[in-house]
Amino acid sequence: MPPTPPVDPENEEFVIFVRSKKLPRWFPYSIMKGGWSANALAKSQQIEWGRKLYSGQLVKNIGQALYKEIESVEKSVRENYPLLRDAKELEYGFKIRDRENPGKWYYPENVQLIPPAEEIGVNVMDNLQDGIENVTEGFKKAFNFGK
């Protein structure tokens, strides 16, 4: 059994899982700690309308954090999991760590698939451009410019 990391009392923790596209078995990879926005998104998952409204944003945020480090993640996965060493394609998923049962952090229960990087818009330059356009649009609307 893997050791149980201490629970962070202030931040949500997200257990990252990995598998081969051809093997349906999830392997625990790591635990990510969230900040204030991740905490709010995770808390929203506790009620029905929060899941409907914000589950996509939570998946996107976790995916973006994961894919920014994907080269080192994949290298580590292939070094530490012999069954995944020769996998041509890897998939990633996550679950919110249950604070009531911290020892079950590595159980692959209720794992939510993280879509491929291109589906969640990981390109940093694209994200920066989107942010600039959104700020520009907000400025135009606020001051009635560009009509």
N, C-alpha and C positions, 0 to 999 in steps of 0.2 A: 504494500500500500504506500502511495506517495505521502510525504509529510503534509500536515495541514498548516498552511500559512496562517498567521494571525489575521483576524478580521479587522478591517479598517472601520472604526466606529463612525467616521464622518463622511466617508466617500463610498459610493457604490463600487462594487468590484465586478468585472466582467471576465468570465472564464472564456478564453479563446480555444477553440477546438480546430483540428485539422483532419482531413481524410483524403484519400485518393478518390478521384471521380469514379473509378471502377470498383472500389471497395467501400461499402456503405458504413464501415466502422469508424466512429469518431475517436480521436485521440486527444487528450487534453494537452494543450501546448503551453499556455501561460495565463496569468491573471493581469488584467489591465485595471488600473484605478481611474475612476472618473473624477472630473472636477465639478464645479457647480452646475454647469449646463447638463452634463451627463447625469448628475444626481437628479436634476429636475425631470429629464426625459425618462429616466428609470422609474422615478416615483409615479409619473403619469401612466406607466404600464400597469399599475395596480387597479385601475378602474377601466371599465369597458370603453368609454368615449376617449380616454387617453390612449388606449391601445390603437383605436381606429385612427386618431388624429396624428399621433407622434411615433408610432412604431417604425415607420419608414425613416424618419429622421434619426432615430437612435441607431438603426442598422447602418445608415449612411455615415454617421459620425464615427462609429466603431470601425467600419470598413476603411474610412479615410485614414484613421490613425494606424491601422494595420498595414495598409498598402503603401504608406509612406516609408515603411521599414521592410518591405516585402523581400528584398534581396537577402538581408541578414536573417529574416524569419525562415525563408525557404532553405537557406544553408543550414541553419540550426535544426530544422525539422528533419532534413535528410541525414544529418549526422546523428541525431538522437533516436530516430524511429526507423529501424532496419526495414520494416514492412513498407515504408514510404520512400525509401532511398531511390528506387527506380521508377517511381510513379511519374507518369508524363504530365498529368495535370492534378493539381491540388485544389481542394475546396476548403473554405474556412467557415466557421460558425461561431456562435457565442451563446452564452446564457448569463443571466444575472445571478451572481453568487447568492445563495440563500444564507443569510446571517443566522437563521435558527438552526441550520444543519451545516456548519462550515466544513465538517469532515467529508461531506459528499461533494465537494467542489469539483472533483474530477469525473463524476458520474455524467455520462452523456445523455442527460434527461432534459427535454425541452430545449434542445439546441436549435437556434434560429440560423438559417443559412445566410451568409454574407454574400451578396452578388459579386460577380467579377468587377475588378477595378474600373473598367470602362463604363459599366452600368451605373456606377455611383459617382462618377466624375472626380477622379483622384488627381488629375493633372493640376498642379499648383498654379500654373500660369492661367489656366482656364478659370479656376476659382478666383484668382486675383482680378481677372478681367470682369467676371460676373459681379464681383463686389464693387468695382469701380462703376459699372453701368448702373447697378442698383442705387448707389449713392447719388449718381448724376440724376437719375430719374426722380429720386426723392427730393433732391434740391430743386429740380424744375417744378415739381408739383407744389412744393412748399412755398415757392416764391412766384408762381405763375409764369415761369419762363418757358420758352420753347413752344408757344401756342401757334 
